[in-house]
Amino acid sequence: MHTVKNQGFAARSWRAALAACVMLSTGGCAIVGQQALEPADWVGQQVERYEATGTGGWARLRNKPVTIGPYTAEVRAKSPWSTLPTSTSTDTQVSFGADGGRELSSGTTTRHNDAELEFHLSGPGGAVADVRCRQLLHIETTGIGVTRSDGTDAFSMSELAAYKSSLSCRASGNTASWPQWQLELSSGEPSPLRGHLTIDGVSFEVLGSQASNIGQAPMTVSYEIRRGEHTVALVDRSGDGRLSVSLPVGEKQQLAFVGAAVALLISNDPLGS
């Protein structure tokens, strides 16, 4: 059983302090922006980095295209699941005390969010692909509490009874140069998603992480894409985002990494909702 924490508040507080002030020996202050930790096996390796734009909340509200290096994604559908309702059911209520002025209640709170994401991806040569994703977040918490006669809480506690989050994406290339790939990520606890990216039948492990250069974040900071023990790509969700690819890499794999990066950068983070 997991004790329920206010992850939404923690995430909002972290976003409000994405820059950390580090005291220098001279007494000055330097601003350090959050970044993902790069893999240790990339030391001395050739790495190609693509900066992203259009992934932030303001850009999404204005429906701006998302770019990663020379690639552009036109977002056609995205569900903001943070606006979806939470259903609550109370199983038991018992009045007690000398005057019956206190009430003991217990019950289960269920949150179920289901969202879609769809975008059209194009490259410098005009080749295009369509990507469609579905996201699921299901949380059940059990709680018990005592309420005073004036309506204030005298005591309350809750525990996590069930948790399931997932992201599933499929890509369909419109030309032979674009690979067929699918992304399947999930988690059975409040932790970053993990799973596999399959490109033309070849499987890559995908691992989400909350680690950053300024400490552990309450939300997902990055995703590593691995082949065996080697990290072949890193998707950094900090700021507008960045895709880093370890070279050499095949053309079809690189195109699939770009598409997967767009999905990972603009999809809803279950830890930040």
Backbone as CSV, one residue per row, in Angstrom:
resi,resn,N_x,N_y,N_z,CA_x,CA_y,CA_z,C_x,C_y,C_z
1,MET,0.843,-1.198,0.000,0.000,0.000,0.000,0.877,1.247,0.000
2,HIS,0.481,2.227,-0.752,1.224,3.482,-0.808,0.439,4.560,-0.082
3,THR,1.123,5.353,0.698,0.487,6.523,1.294,0.336,7.583,0.224
4,VAL,-0.863,8.165,0.132,-1.142,9.138,-0.913,-0.464,10.457,-0.574
5,LYS,0.229,11.029,-1.554,0.868,12.320,-1.412,0.224,13.309,-2.376
6,ASN,0.339,14.588,-2.068,-0.216,15.630,-2.927,0.754,15.896,-4.057
7,GLN,0.726,15.015,-5.075,1.675,15.140,-6.179,1.399,16.366,-7.017
8,GLY,0.109,16.734,-7.167,-0.210,17.903,-7.964,0.393,19.164,-7.377
9,PHE,0.289,19.337,-6.031,0.873,20.506,-5.395,2.381,20.511,-5.535
10,ALA,3.002,19.316,-5.349,4.457,19.231,-5.455,4.927,19.577,-6.856
11,ALA,4.179,19.117,-7.861,4.553,19.403,-9.245,4.439,20.893,-9.545
12,ARG,3.354,21.513,-9.059,3.191,22.951,-9.311,4.294,23.748,-8.620
13,SER,4.652,23.315,-7.393,5.713,24.014,-6.674,7.039,23.871,-7.402
14,TRP,7.290,22.689,-7.962,8.547,22.463,-8.683,8.592,23.323,-9.936
15,ARG,7.466,23.395,-10.668,7.450,24.220,-11.884,7.712,25.695,-11.546
16,ALA,7.242,26.121,-10.375,7.446,27.508,-9.995,8.889,27.802,-9.633
17,ALA,9.695,26.730,-9.472,11.108,26.912,-9.115,11.999,26.091,-10.008
18,LEU,11.810,26.187,-11.311,12.607,25.416,-12.249,14.049,25.888,-12.315
19,ALA,14.298,27.094,-11.809,15.676,27.570,-11.730,16.114,27.546,-10.281
20,ALA,17.251,26.940,-9.993,17.777,26.851,-8.629,18.922,27.830,-8.474
21,CYS,18.962,28.491,-7.339,20.023,29.460,-7.070,21.118,28.777,-6.275
22,VAL,22.336,28.752,-6.826,23.465,28.085,-6.203,24.455,29.135,-5.715
23,MET,24.727,29.137,-4.430,25.634,30.140,-3.872,27.071,29.833,-4.284
24,LEU,27.762,30.836,-4.807,29.137,30.682,-5.237,30.081,31.087,-4.111
25,SER,31.336,30.726,-4.224,32.313,31.038,-3.188,32.497,32.540,-3.016
26,THR,32.153,33.316,-4.056,32.302,34.772,-3.975,31.106,35.426,-3.306
27,GLY,30.115,34.621,-2.968,28.916,35.172,-2.357,27.860,35.540,-3.365
28,GLY,28.126,35.311,-4.658,27.155,35.609,-5.694,26.149,34.486,-5.845
29,CYS,25.312,34.604,-6.864,24.257,33.609,-7.066,24.166,33.295,-8.557
30,ALA,24.196,32.020,-8.895,24.086,31.604,-10.297,22.764,30.876,-10.497
31,ILE,22.142,31.091,-11.644,20.877,30.433,-11.949,21.165,29.170,-12.749
32,VAL,20.702,28.036,-12.213,20.930,26.745,-12.856,19.589,26.189,-13.295
33,GLY,19.363,26.045,-14.608,18.114,25.505,-15.111,18.088,23.986,-15.030
34,GLN,16.903,23.452,-14.859,16.760,22.000,-14.804,17.115,21.360,-16.136
35,GLN,17.855,20.269,-16.084,18.168,19.460,-17.254,18.184,17.996,-16.849
36,ALA,17.932,17.131,-17.813,18.025,15.700,-17.570,19.485,15.292,-17.410
37,LEU,19.711,14.236,-16.670,21.060,13.704,-16.525,21.398,12.852,-17.745
38,GLU,22.501,13.146,-18.402,22.899,12.361,-19.573,23.522,11.040,-19.135
39,PRO,23.354,9.999,-19.937,23.880,8.675,-19.591,25.391,8.679,-19.412
40,ALA,25.866,7.903,-18.449,27.308,7.822,-18.193,28.061,7.240,-19.380
41,ASP,27.405,6.341,-20.147,28.112,5.712,-21.268,28.223,6.635,-22.478
42,TRP,27.749,7.889,-22.365,27.896,8.843,-23.451,29.189,9.657,-23.341
43,VAL,29.941,9.451,-22.274,31.192,10.183,-22.117,32.139,9.822,-23.257
44,GLY,32.601,10.827,-23.993,33.504,10.603,-25.118,32.813,10.144,-26.387
45,GLN,31.451,10.027,-26.369,30.720,9.576,-27.545,30.206,10.769,-28.346
46,GLN,29.966,10.547,-29.640,29.395,11.587,-30.483,27.881,11.585,-30.315
47,VAL,27.338,12.719,-29.933,25.905,12.836,-29.661,25.341,14.004,-30.459
48,GLU,24.219,13.770,-31.141,23.544,14.824,-31.898,22.328,15.280,-31.094
49,ARG,22.177,16.593,-30.915,21.112,17.135,-30.082,20.163,18.003,-30.908
50,TYR,18.872,17.791,-30.708,17.835,18.550,-31.395,17.005,19.301,-30.358
51,GLU,17.005,20.623,-30.420,16.184,21.416,-29.513,14.729,21.387,-29.993
52,ALA,13.803,21.403,-29.039,12.374,21.384,-29.352,11.759,22.750,-29.092
53,THR,10.702,23.076,-29.816,9.909,24.279,-29.577,8.439,23.908,-29.679
54,GLY,7.589,24.739,-29.077,6.146,24.540,-29.208,5.555,23.509,-28.274
55,THR,6.321,23.060,-27.268,5.805,22.019,-26.365,5.179,22.586,-25.101
56,GLY,5.416,23.856,-24.791,4.916,24.458,-23.560,3.413,24.668,-23.571
57,GLY,2.866,24.931,-22.374,1.426,25.095,-22.240,0.859,26.246,-23.055
58,TRP,1.557,27.407,-23.086,1.085,28.557,-23.849,1.086,28.257,-25.348
59,ALA,2.133,27.575,-25.822,2.193,27.216,-27.247,1.090,26.225,-27.600
60,ARG,0.784,25.312,-26.692,-0.256,24.340,-26.954,-1.638,24.999,-26.978
61,LEU,-1.857,25.991,-26.091,-3.131,26.706,-26.094,-3.352,27.417,-27.426
62,ARG,-2.261,27.904,-28.033,-2.358,28.602,-29.328,-2.213,27.643,-30.505
63,ASN,-2.118,26.344,-30.189,-2.032,25.301,-31.222,-0.852,25.523,-32.163
64,LYS,0.286,25.926,-31.610,1.492,26.109,-32.395,2.072,24.745,-32.794
65,PRO,2.742,24.638,-33.951,3.389,23.379,-34.315,4.551,23.087,-33.373
66,VAL,4.825,21.825,-33.199,5.967,21.392,-32.395,7.116,21.090,-33.345
67,THR,8.293,21.602,-33.034,9.456,21.292,-33.863,10.531,20.629,-33.020
68,ILE,11.224,19.676,-33.626,12.414,19.064,-33.040,13.477,19.091,-34.126
69,GLY,14.447,20.003,-33.971,15.420,20.177,-35.043,14.710,20.539,-36.333
70,PRO,14.977,19.819,-37.434,14.354,20.142,-38.713,12.991,19.482,-38.920
71,TYR,12.443,18.825,-37.894,11.177,18.097,-38.018,10.049,18.893,-37.375
72,THR,8.853,18.793,-37.985,7.693,19.549,-37.521,6.514,18.627,-37.302
73,ALA,5.841,18.826,-36.161,4.638,18.051,-35.850,3.452,18.989,-35.727
74,GLU,2.418,18.711,-36.497,1.163,19.459,-36.410,0.211,18.665,-35.511
75,VAL,-0.077,19.217,-34.339,-0.929,18.516,-33.378,-2.388,18.680,-33.787
76,ARG,-3.051,17.567,-34.027,-4.431,17.600,-34.508,-5.440,17.345,-33.399
77,ALA,-5.016,16.651,-32.339,-5.923,16.384,-31.218,-5.103,16.131,-29.970
78,LYS,-5.554,16.694,-28.861,-4.917,16.447,-27.565,-5.929,16.709,-26.466
79,SER,-6.196,15.704,-25.639,-7.173,15.841,-24.564,-6.497,16.336,-23.290
80,PRO,-6.984,17.438,-22.708,-6.426,17.935,-21.441,-7.076,17.214,-20.264
81,TRP,-6.546,16.075,-19.886,-7.239,15.247,-18.906,-7.294,15.845,-17.510
82,SER,-6.550,16.907,-17.240,-6.607,17.513,-15.917,-7.977,18.127,-15.634
83,THR,-8.805,18.335,-16.677,-10.121,18.928,-16.490,-11.203,17.871,-16.304
84,LEU,-10.841,16.599,-16.415,-11.842,15.549,-16.293,-12.210,15.334,-14.825
85,PRO,-13.454,14.910,-14.545,-13.936,14.839,-13.167,-13.389,13.650,-12.389
86,THR,-13.434,13.795,-11.065,-13.111,12.717,-10.138,-14.407,12.259,-9.487
87,SER,-14.651,10.957,-9.469,-15.855,10.435,-8.835,-15.512,9.910,-7.441
88,THR,-16.356,10.222,-6.471,-16.118,9.820,-5.092,-17.331,9.070,-4.568
89,SER,-17.097,7.946,-3.904,-18.177,7.202,-3.267,-17.814,6.954,-1.809
90,THR,-18.761,7.212,-0.916,-18.559,6.979,0.508,-19.315,5.716,0.904
91,ASP,-18.614,4.771,1.522,-19.210,3.482,1.841,-19.898,3.472,3.199
92,THR,-19.323,4.173,4.185,-19.829,4.072,5.548,-19.830,5.427,6.232
93,GLN,-20.904,5.737,6.957,-20.983,6.920,7.796,-21.603,6.538,9.128
94,VAL,-20.928,6.867,10.232,-21.404,6.517,11.570,-21.257,7.733,12.470
95,SER,-22.340,8.133,13.148,-22.291,9.227,14.114,-21.950,8.671,15.485
96,PHE,-21.136,9.412,16.245,-20.769,8.960,17.581,-20.479,10.170,18.451
97,GLY,-20.149,9.933,19.717,-19.950,11.004,20.684,-21.172,11.129,21.567
98,ALA,-21.024,11.857,22.675,-22.107,11.971,23.647,-23.374,12.547,23.025
99,ASP,-23.207,13.496,22.136,-24.366,14.122,21.497,-24.481,13.770,20.022
100,GLY,-23.708,12.760,19.619,-23.735,12.373,18.210,-23.184,13.436,17.298
101,GLY,-22.317,14.281,17.872,-21.829,15.434,17.124,-20.644,15.156,16.232
102,ARG,-20.147,13.930,16.217,-19.030,13.594,15.335,-19.448,12.473,14.383
103,GLU,-18.837,12.491,13.226,-19.207,11.501,12.205,-17.956,10.820,11.659
104,LEU,-17.961,9.514,11.698,-16.877,8.709,11.129,-17.287,8.257,9.737
105,SER,-16.454,8.526,8.758,-16.767,8.119,7.386,-15.581,7.406,6.771
106,SER,-15.858,6.472,5.917,-14.823,5.772,5.164,-15.337,5.519,3.764
107,GLY,-14.426,5.456,2.823,-14.874,5.239,1.457,-13.731,5.178,0.477
108,THR,-14.072,5.190,-0.794,-13.104,5.071,-1.876,-13.274,6.230,-2.849
109,THR,-12.168,6.830,-3.223,-12.173,7.883,-4.236,-11.518,7.334,-5.503
110,THR,-12.188,7.486,-6.621,-11.694,6.955,-7.893,-11.499,8.078,-8.892
111,ARG,-10.339,8.085,-9.534,-10.064,9.034,-10.607,-9.711,8.237,-11.856
112,HIS,-10.416,8.506,-12.925,-10.173,7.780,-14.182,-10.107,8.784,-15.320
113,ASN,-8.937,8.947,-15.906,-8.724,9.857,-17.030,-8.318,9.064,-18.270
114,ASP,-8.932,9.383,-19.379,-8.627,8.730,-20.653,-8.464,9.833,-21.683
115,ALA,-7.319,9.879,-22.339,-7.027,10.989,-23.248,-6.453,10.481,-24.560
116,GLU,-6.567,11.320,-25.599,-6.009,10.992,-26.905,-5.015,12.059,-27.334
117,LEU,-4.108,11.660,-28.186,-3.123,12.569,-28.777,-2.899,12.131,-30.213
118,GLU,-2.962,13.083,-31.122,-2.758,12.766,-32.546,-1.983,13.906,-33.194
119,PHE,-0.950,13.543,-33.966,-0.195,14.582,-34.671,0.321,14.065,-36.002
120,HIS,0.618,15.019,-36.877,1.097,14.766,-38.239,2.547,15.243,-38.298
121,LEU,3.468,14.347,-38.602,4.901,14.642,-38.546,5.496,14.734,-39.950
122,SER,6.308,15.775,-40.178,6.963,15.939,-41.474,8.434,16.244,-41.272
123,GLY,9.238,15.906,-42.287,10.681,16.117,-42.231,11.142,17.049,-43.328
124,PRO,12.449,17.303,-43.400,12.993,18.235,-44.404,12.677,17.829,-45.833
125,GLY,12.606,16.524,-46.090,12.345,16.064,-47.447,10.884,16.004,-47.804
126,GLY,10.022,16.405,-46.884,8.595,16.401,-47.173,7.906,15.096,-46.818
127,ALA,8.668,14.066,-46.423,8.052,12.796,-46.033,7.228,13.017,-44.772
128,VAL,6.120,12.301,-44.650,5.205,12.524,-43.530,4.811,11.210,-42.870
129,ALA,4.355,11.322,-41.629,3.832,10.175,-40.893,2.730,10.668,-39.978
130,ASP,1.793,9.799,-39.655,0.714,10.111,-38.723,0.904,9.283,-37.457
131,VAL,0.777,9.939,-36.312,0.968,9.283,-35.027,-0.280,9.487,-34.186
132,ARG,-0.757,8.402,-33.599,-1.932,8.467,-32.730,-1.618,7.774,-31.411
133,CYS,-1.979,8.424,-30.299,-1.690,7.887,-28.964,-2.946,7.885,-28.111
134,ARG,-2.977,6.979,-27.136,-4.000,6.969,-26.098,-3.304,6.915,-24.749
135,GLN,-3.874,7.654,-23.792,-3.334,7.677,-22.440,-4.403,7.289,-21.436
136,LEU,-3.976,6.622,-20.380,-4.893,6.205,-19.326,-4.267,6.489,-17.972
137,LEU,-5.063,7.022,-17.065,-4.649,7.188,-15.676,-5.818,6.778,-14.791
138,HIS,-5.601,5.753,-13.967,-6.646,5.255,-13.069,-6.068,5.177,-11.664
139,ILE,-6.690,5.888,-10.722,-6.228,5.926,-9.342,-7.399,5.676,-8.407
140,GLU,-7.233,4.770,-7.463,-8.216,4.536,-6.413,-7.547,4.716,-5.065
141,THR,-8.155,5.519,-4.209,-7.646,5.697,-2.855,-8.749,5.380,-1.854
142,THR,-8.382,4.727,-0.767,-9.313,4.466,0.325,-8.986,5.396,1.471
143,GLY,-10.020,5.891,2.135,-9.779,6.853,3.201,-10.725,6.686,4.356
144,ILE,-10.324,7.219,5.491,-11.156,7.230,6.684,-10.964,8.574,7.367
145,GLY,-12.037,9.123,7.930,-11.933,10.425,8.557,-13.016,10.645,9.592
146,VAL,-12.759,11.584,10.493,-13.709,11.985,11.526,-14.001,13.466,11.338
147,THR,-15.292,13.811,11.267,-15.717,15.193,11.074,-16.437,15.697,12.318
148,ARG,-16.093,16.904,12.755,-16.756,17.518,13.900,-18.139,18.040,13.496
149,SER,-18.908,18.427,14.493,-20.266,18.908,14.234,-20.281,20.193,13.421
150,ASP,-19.184,20.978,13.493,-19.129,22.221,12.714,-18.609,22.011,11.302
151,GLY,-18.356,20.732,10.931,-17.924,20.418,9.575,-16.435,20.354,9.380
152,THR,-15.645,20.694,10.378,-14.190,20.643,10.244,-13.688,19.222,10.469
153,ASP,-12.533,18.929,9.899,-11.941,17.598,10.032,-11.204,17.468,11.356
154,ALA,-11.531,16.414,12.093,-10.799,16.102,13.319,-9.657,15.146,13.041
155,PHE,-9.835,14.312,12.031,-8.818,13.308,11.690,-9.134,12.752,10.314
156,SER,-8.092,12.526,9.523,-8.294,11.872,8.225,-7.001,11.238,7.762
157,MET,-7.105,10.163,7.014,-5.954,9.510,6.401,-6.427,8.743,5.184
158,SER,-5.535,8.537,4.250,-5.887,7.802,3.036,-4.709,6.981,2.555
159,GLU,-5.000,5.942,1.797,-3.982,5.070,1.217,-4.313,4.777,-0.232
160,LEU,-3.284,4.540,-1.003,-3.452,4.204,-2.413,-3.851,2.739,-2.530
161,ALA,-5.007,2.493,-3.123,-5.501,1.129,-3.279,-5.207,0.551,-4.657
162,ALA,-5.207,1.394,-5.679,-4.937,0.919,-7.042,-4.397,2.067,-7.871
163,TYR,-3.469,1.732,-8.780,-2.876,2.745,-9.642,-2.497,2.100,-10.969
164,LYS,-2.840,2.789,-12.061,-2.465,2.311,-13.383,-2.352,3.506,-14.318
165,SER,-1.186,3.679,-14.937,-1.021,4.710,-15.960,-0.385,4.077,-17.184
166,SER,-0.733,4.579,-18.361,-0.186,4.000,-19.585,-0.212,5.020,-20.715
167,LEU,0.678,4.820,-21.666,0.747,5.596,-22.903,1.015,4.629,-24.034
168,SER,0.139,4.639,-25.018,0.268,3.737,-26.163,0.190,4.552,-27.445
169,CYS,1.206,4.422,-28.312,1.262,5.195,-29.564,1.517,4.271,-30.752
170,ARG,0.950,4.631,-31.885,1.177,3.927,-33.144,1.506,4.946,-34.223
171,ALA,2.492,4.625,-35.055,2.877,5.513,-36.153,2.686,4.797,-37.479
172,SER,2.182,5.523,-38.432,1.996,4.987,-39.774,2.667,5.932,-40.757
173,GLY,3.762,5.468,-41.376,4.474,6.283,-42.349,3.786,6.271,-43.689
174,ASN,3.775,7.432,-44.344,3.127,7.533,-45.652,4.073,7.269,-46.812
175,THR,5.367,7.100,-46.514,6.334,6.741,-47.541,7.218,5.628,-47.009
176,ALA,7.955,4.999,-47.893,8.795,3.872,-47.504,9.937,4.281,-46.579
177,SER,10.317,5.549,-46.589,11.444,6.005,-45.771,11.077,6.171,-44.302
178,TRP,9.774,6.246,-44.004,9.353,6.387,-42.608,9.043,5.019,-42.019
179,PRO,9.593,4.704,-40.852,9.398,3.373,-40.273,8.036,3.221,-39.620
180,GLN,7.617,1.976,-39.488,6.437,1.661,-38.691,6.913,1.408,-37.262
181,TRP,6.369,2.151,-36.305,6.811,1.945,-34.937,5.634,2.063,-33.974
182,GLN,5.816,1.497,-32.797,4.802,1.599,-31.761,5.479,1.759,-30.402
183,LEU,4.819,2.503,-29.534,5.344,2.802,-28.203,4.337,2.313,-27.180
184,GLU,4.807,1.500,-26.230,3.938,0.955,-25.179,4.602,1.191,-23.829
185,LEU,4.053,2.114,-23.045,4.598,2.426,-21.728,3.510,2.287,-20.675
186,SER,3.899,1.926,-19.452,2.921,1.801,-18.378,3.624,1.849,-17.032
187,SER,2.825,1.985,-15.975,3.327,1.920,-14.605,2.193,1.502,-13.690
188,GLY,2.499,0.644,-12.734,1.509,0.196,-11.757,1.636,0.898,-10.430
189,GLU,2.431,1.965,-10.371,2.602,2.760,-9.159,2.934,4.182,-9.563
190,PRO,2.844,5.147,-8.632,3.129,6.543,-8.989,4.617,6.774,-9.243
191,SER,5.073,6.325,-10.385,6.462,6.462,-10.810,6.476,6.657,-12.323
192,PRO,7.591,7.128,-12.907,7.626,7.375,-14.347,7.294,6.139,-15.178
193,LEU,6.696,6.376,-16.319,6.339,5.295,-17.239,7.586,4.591,-17.753
194,ARG,7.412,3.338,-18.099,8.487,2.559,-18.704,7.866,1.495,-19.585
195,GLY,8.646,1.025,-20.575,8.122,0.016,-21.484,9.034,-0.162,-22.680
196,HIS,8.442,-0.213,-23.887,9.235,-0.511,-25.075,8.794,0.319,-26.275
197,LEU,9.759,0.645,-27.111,9.548,1.257,-28.424,9.987,0.224,-29.446
198,THR,9.079,-0.182,-30.314,9.378,-1.199,-31.327,9.406,-0.537,-32.701
199,ILE,10.557,-0.640,-33.377,10.753,-0.009,-34.682,11.006,-1.095,-35.719
200,ASP,10.057,-1.268,-36.628,10.171,-2.303,-37.667,10.590,-3.652,-37.068
201,GLY,9.975,-4.014,-35.950,10.216,-5.314,-35.322,11.372,-5.352,-34.333
202,VAL,12.159,-4.275,-34.238,13.294,-4.209,-33.311,12.849,-3.478,-32.045
203,SER,13.063,-4.094,-30.880,12.575,-3.551,-29.626,13.658,-2.757,-28.889
204,PHE,13.268,-1.583,-28.368,14.122,-0.738,-27.539,13.431,-0.527,-26.199
205,GLU,14.194,-0.573,-25.129,13.637,-0.331,-23.805,13.524,1.176,-23.570
206,VAL,12.420,1.605,-22.964,12.195,3.023,-22.654,11.997,3.154,-21.152
207,LEU,12.798,4.018,-20.520,12.745,4.187,-19.066,12.564,5.661,-18.716
208,GLY,11.483,5.990,-18.016,11.276,7.346,-17.537,12.057,7.585,-16.264
209,SER,12.403,8.850,-16.003,13.195,9.190,-14.827,12.771,10.542,-14.263
210,GLN,12.864,10.684,-12.941,12.606,11.948,-12.264,13.903,12.665,-11.891
211,ALA,15.053,12.069,-12.229,16.352,12.637,-11.844,16.712,13.807,-12.747
212,SER,17.332,14.827,-12.160,17.790,15.982,-12.914,19.076,16.502,-12.304
213,ASN,19.665,17.510,-12.966,20.911,18.089,-12.479,20.737,18.894,-11.198
214,ILE,19.482,19.201,-10.828,19.243,19.943,-9.589,18.448,19.106,-8.590
215,GLY,18.465,17.789,-8.766,17.821,16.907,-7.802,16.614,16.178,-8.360
216,GLN,15.985,15.390,-7.505,14.821,14.590,-7.874,13.601,15.486,-8.021
217,ALA,12.934,15.404,-9.162,11.751,16.222,-9.430,10.483,15.434,-9.107
218,PRO,9.362,16.119,-8.837,8.105,15.417,-8.579,7.433,14.915,-9.853
219,MET,7.897,15.382,-11.016,7.322,14.934,-12.279,8.386,14.200,-13.107
220,THR,7.985,13.652,-14.246,8.925,12.966,-15.130,9.804,13.992,-15.834
221,VAL,11.119,13.837,-15.696,12.075,14.769,-16.291,12.532,14.285,-17.666
222,SER,12.730,12.966,-17.819,13.310,12.472,-19.073,12.919,11.032,-19.332
223,TYR,13.184,10.609,-20.564,13.032,9.208,-20.967,14.300,8.767,-21.688
224,GLU,14.873,7.658,-21.250,15.998,7.047,-21.953,15.476,5.942,-22.863
225,ILE,16.004,5.895,-24.082,15.687,4.817,-25.027,16.936,3.968,-25.160
226,ARG,16.846,2.694,-24.795,18.023,1.838,-24.711,17.908,0.631,-25.631
227,ARG,19.066,0.216,-26.102,19.207,-1.041,-26.841,20.258,-1.847,-26.090
228,GLY,19.800,-2.847,-25.336,20.722,-3.569,-24.473,21.173,-2.664,-23.336
229,GLU,22.475,-2.573,-23.113,23.017,-1.738,-22.047,23.334,-0.314,-22.504
230,HIS,23.164,-0.043,-23.790,23.548,1.261,-24.346,22.330,2.161,-24.543
231,THR,22.417,3.390,-24.058,21.370,4.381,-24.284,21.570,5.004,-25.665
232,VAL,20.603,4.830,-26.533,20.723,5.321,-27.904,20.085,6.692,-28.091
233,ALA,19.153,7.065,-27.191,18.504,8.370,-27.305,18.006,8.794,-25.931
234,LEU,17.934,10.120,-25.739,17.451,10.697,-24.490,16.465,11.807,-24.811
235,VAL,15.265,11.711,-24.248,14.246,12.754,-24.408,14.178,13.535,-23.103
236,ASP,14.594,14.798,-23.146,14.611,15.667,-21.972,13.372,16.558,-22.007
237,ARG,12.499,16.426,-20.996,11.256,17.198,-20.949,11.437,18.575,-20.309
238,SER,12.637,18.915,-19.878,12.885,20.201,-19.231,12.677,21.342,-20.228
239,GLY,12.054,22.433,-19.767,11.820,23.571,-20.656,10.978,23.172,-21.855
240,ASP,11.389,23.596,-23.039,10.688,23.200,-24.267,11.049,21.789,-24.696
241,GLY,12.131,21.241,-24.133,12.501,19.868,-24.432,13.656,19.742,-25.408
242,ARG,14.216,18.558,-25.448,15.347,18.280,-26.323,15.417,16.780,-26.580
243,LEU,15.794,16.420,-27.793,16.085,15.033,-28.148,17.573,14.919,-28.423
244,SER,18.241,13.995,-27.738,19.658,13.720,-27.976,19.797,12.294,-28.469
245,VAL,20.597,12.105,-29.521,20.751,10.785,-30.143,22.228,10.438,-30.216
246,SER,22.564,9.250,-29.739,23.943,8.765,-29.795,24.233,8.242,-31.195
247,LEU,25.316,8.714,-31.783,25.692,8.317,-33.134,26.711,7.182,-33.111
248,PRO,26.747,6.348,-34.157,25.908,6.403,-35.354,24.526,5.787,-35.098
249,VAL,23.555,6.182,-35.931,22.204,5.654,-35.814,21.615,5.556,-37.216
250,GLY,20.824,4.512,-37.455,20.186,4.323,-38.749,19.131,5.382,-39.011
251,GLU,18.875,5.680,-40.279,17.926,6.732,-40.638,16.528,6.438,-40.116
252,LYS,16.052,5.211,-40.285,14.700,4.885,-39.839,14.589,4.956,-38.319
253,GLN,15.620,4.512,-37.617,15.587,4.590,-36.160,15.557,6.045,-35.706
254,GLN,16.337,6.884,-36.341,16.368,8.296,-35.963,15.011,8.948,-36.189
255,LEU,14.360,8.640,-37.305,13.035,9.188,-37.580,12.027,8.719,-36.538
256,ALA,12.126,7.455,-36.124,11.229,6.933,-35.094,11.500,7.606,-33.750
257,PHE,12.772,7.858,-33.430,13.113,8.550,-32.186,12.490,9.950,-32.164
258,VAL,12.496,10.632,-33.316,11.901,11.970,-33.393,10.400,11.892,-33.110
259,GLY,9.710,10.957,-33.755,8.274,10.823,-33.537,7.938,10.458,-32.104
260,ALA,8.700,9.521,-31.535,8.464,9.121,-30.145,8.750,10.287,-29.205
261,ALA,9.772,11.087,-29.516,10.114,12.235,-28.682,8.974,13.254,-28.651
262,VAL,8.356,13.514,-29.803,7.217,14.437,-29.831,6.120,13.932,-28.901
263,ALA,5.800,12.635,-28.996,4.758,12.065,-28.143,5.119,12.183,-26.663
264,LEU,6.370,11.907,-26.315,6.795,11.948,-24.916,6.876,13.376,-24.381
265,LEU,7.122,14.347,-25.251,7.237,15.732,-24.809,5.885,16.399,-24.588
266,ILE,4.880,16.067,-25.386,3.599,16.779,-25.286,2.478,15.944,-24.688
267,SER,2.740,14.672,-24.399,1.696,13.872,-23.747,1.566,14.303,-22.283
268,ASN,0.436,13.988,-21.677,0.206,14.309,-20.269,1.097,13.457,-19.383
269,ASP,1.786,14.089,-18.457,2.622,13.357,-17.507,1.753,12.943,-16.328
270,PRO,1.554,11.643,-16.078,0.685,11.226,-14.964,1.179,11.713,-13.603
271,LEU,2.482,11.955,-13.464,3.005,12.432,-12.184,2.779,13.922,-11.982
272,GLY,2.523,14.636,-13.062,2.344,16.082,-12.970,0.904,16.520,-13.069
273,SER,-0.019,15.564,-13.099,-1.435,15.916,-13.275,-2.104,16.171,-11.941
